[in-house]
Amino acid sequence: MEIKNILVATDFSNNAYSALFYATKLLAPEKCTFYLLNTYTELTPLNGQLLPGFDIKKLLKQLEAQSQEKLTSTSHKIVRDTANPNHTFKVISQKGDLVKVIKEKLTELHIDLVIMGNKGLTAAADIFFGSNTIKVANKVSGCPILAIPGEYDFKMPEEIAFVTDFEKYCNKSTLTPLLKIAELSKASIQVLHIDEEKFYNPTREANRKTLQICLRQMEHSFQTVREFDDKAKVIDVLLEKMDIDMYAMVNYPHNLFQKLTHEPIIKDVSMYSDLPFLILPPKD
């Protein structure tokens, strides 16, 4: 797999810029195009202020101009800060719902990876906090999403955790984005198996062996933890204990990812706010 086209959603916060910067550093050796996307609606604050009763057409025109201006400024800044001839930056300013626009652009621009920040300008604006990442992950199929925590200082990953319960068969096609990032960063992959079963399960064992085959050319290891209650807390503790720099999960329907993201304790991804999170779509 080649990561050639990257869509980076931004609300122009420091956190959003940090996510963009992280992506450019992670993909530094790759020749690729970054599409910087900003969406706006009549509810978007103009220069930080909501203007009730403002003429809608006039407001939208000003919001478009503001969006274009800030995108241009962000594009110039990232070029100055990274100075990487491998990277091209293009800007997209569009009226509409963020999730819907992302879905449109995935097909239109042949996007290989979506980059999002977990925290943004204002929580009240409902633009860029953690729950939005989950919303995008659950509504945007077919493309991996890399969520970067707020104002995260870049560190090339050395250890990447793949969190799984082995409920579902996981093939190499699904893992390809993870394998590519591990290859680029020369990171090892640590499989963190959350085991809720009290007895031997042949299906899970078969899925474990399939995963082992998929990882055979990578440096990797397996670790199993038996947990029946607060899986989210256990994962959080283990990621820190294992000195993990990034973690990944597959967004299978009705599986570990969705179980975790529906637990109130991490519904806004706040428990994982200190690590980059790669969300993989299932592939046949």
N, C-alpha and C positions, 0 to 999 in steps of 0.2 A: 504493500500500500504506500502511496505517496500522499502527503498532506500538502496540497497545492493551493486550495482555496479555503480561507478561514474567515468566518463571519464573527465580528466582535461587536457585541451590543454595548452601547455606552450611553450614560446619562450625564457625562462630563464631570462626574465626581472624581476625587482622588482615587477612590477604590476602583472605579471603572478603568482609570488610566493605568493603575497598578496591574490590573488583569491583562490589559493590552501589552504592557511592558513585559510581563511574565511570559506571555505567549511568544513574543518576538525573541526572547532569550532562549526559551525552550526549543524553538524551531529555527534557531540561528543558522544551522548548516543547510536548511532547506530553501530551495528557490520557490517562493510562494507569494500569493497575493492576499493581503488583509483587507477585507471590506469592513469599514467602520460604519456601523448602523446606529442611527438615532431616530426614534419614532416620537411623535407628538400628537396630542389631541387638543380639543378646546379646553380640557381640564389641566393641561400642562402649565405650570407657572411660567409667566413671561418675566425674564430677568429676576427669577426668584420670587415673584409676587403673583398671586391670583387676582384677576381683575373682574369682579362680578359686574354684570350688566354691560360689559364691553361688547362692541360690535363684533360678532363671531367671524365674519369674513375678514375684517381688518386684523382681528386677533390672530387668526390662522396664518395670515400673510406675514405678520411680525414673528410668529413662532417659527415659520419656515426659514425666514431670514436669520433668526437667532440660531437655529439648528445648523444651517449651512455654514454660518460664520464660525461656530464653535467646532464643527467637524473639521473645517479647514485648519483651524488653529491646532487641534489635536493631531492632525496628520503631519503638520509641519514640525510639531514638538517631538513626535515619535521618530521622525526621520533624523532630527538633530541628535536625539538621545541615543539612538542605536547605530546610525551610520552603517547600515548593512546593505550592501549592493544586491544581496539575494532577495531582498524584500521590496515589494511594491504595495503602496497604500492607495485605496480608493474609498470615496465617501458616499454614503447613501443617507439622505434625509427623506423621511416619508411619514405622512399622516397615517395614523392607524394604530391598532392594538399590536403591541410588541410580539405576542405569540403568533398572531396571524401573519404579520409581516415576515417574521423569521421563517415560517412554513413556506411562504411564497418564494423567498430568496434561496432556500435550500435547493430547489429544483432549478430555478432560473439561473443561478450562478454556479451550480455543481459544487456545493459546499461540502468539504470533507470534515470540518470541525467547527463547532460553535464555542465561542469563549464568552463567559459571563462572570461578572463580579457578584459576590454574595451580599454585599451591603452597598448602599448608595447614598445619593444626595440627601434625601429625606425619607424616612420610613412612611410618613404620611402620604407621600406622592405615589406609593405603591408601585414604584418603578423597578427598584433594584435590590430588594431584600431577598433573603434566602428562599422564602416560599415561592418567589417568582421563578427561581431556578428549577424547583420541583415542578411548577406549573408548566414550564417550557419542556422539561424532560418527559412529562406525562402526555403532552399534546403534540410534541414534535417527534415523529418516528423516523428511524432510518439514519440518523446522524449523531455521532458522539458529541457530548457536551462536556467541556472542561470548566468547572466553576472554581474561581480563585477567591480566597478569603480577602476581606478588606485590607487594603494597603499592605499586602504581603510582600516581604522582601524576597527577591528571587534567589533561589538556591537550586542548582541543577540536581534533580532527583537521583539519589543513590539507592534508595530502597522504596519500591512501590508495592503496596499491599493490594491484593485482589481478594475482596471479601465475598464469600459465597456460602450457601448452605447445601450445595450439590443437588438441589431439588430438580433442577432442569439440566438437560444436556447442553453443553457449551462447546461450540465448535471453533475452529481457528478463525473463521470469517468474523465471528462476533468479537474475538479477542484481538483482531488485527490492529485497531488503533492503539490498544495498550501495548502490544508487542512493538509497534513502531516507535512509540514514545520511549519505551525501555531501551530500544536499540539506539535511538538518538542520544539518550542521556547516559548510556552504558550502565543502566540501573539493573539491579536484580529484582525479581518478583517474588514476594512472599505471599503465599496463598493462606488466607486466614479463614478457616472452615468453622462456621458457627453451627454446631451440631445440636439439634433439638430432639433427636431420636434416642430412645432408651435402648433400642435393640438394633442389631445389624440390619442394614437396608441394602439389598443388592443393586437397586437402581442408583442409589447415591454412590455406591462403590464403583459402579460402571462409569458414572459421570466423572468421578475423581480420576479414574484411569485415563479417560479421554482427555481431561484437562492436562494430565501429566504428559501425554503424547504431544499436545499442542505446545507445551512449554519446553520440550526436550532440548531445543537449541538455545534456550536462554538459561542464565543462572537463576535458579529458583529453589524454593523450599516450601514445605507444607507445615502448617501448625493448626491443630484442632482444639477448639474450646467448646465444652459442653455447657450450654446455657438455655434455661427454660423461661426466664423472666425478662429482666431488663437487658435485652441484647444491645441496644444502643449504647448504654453506659459501658458495657463490657468491651465493645468495639473501640470506643473512644479511649479507654484505658490502655488497651492492647496496642493501638496505633502509636500511642506515646511511648509505651514500654519498648516497642520494637524499633523505635527511632525511624518511623516511616516519614517519607517526604511527600508522598502523594498516595491516594488510595482510589480504587476503582471498584465499581459494581455494575452488574448487568440489570437493566430495568425490565425484568420479566413481569408480566401481569400476575397479580395475586402471589407474588413471591417475596423474598427477603427485602428487596429494595422498597417495595410498596408497603410492606408491613412496617418497616422502620420509618418511612416518611409519613405514615399515618399515626405513629405514636406521638402524642402531644409533646413529649420531651424534645423531639428533634424535628417537629413539623416545619420549622423555619431554618433548618440546617444549622442552628446555632451551636449545637454540640461539636460540629465539625468545622467551625469557622476558622480554625488555625491551620488547615491543610487543604491543598488543591484536591478537588474531587472530580474524577473522570467517570461520567455516566455513559455506559455503553448500551446501544440499542441491540436487541436480539436479532440475529440474522439466521436465515434458514441454511 
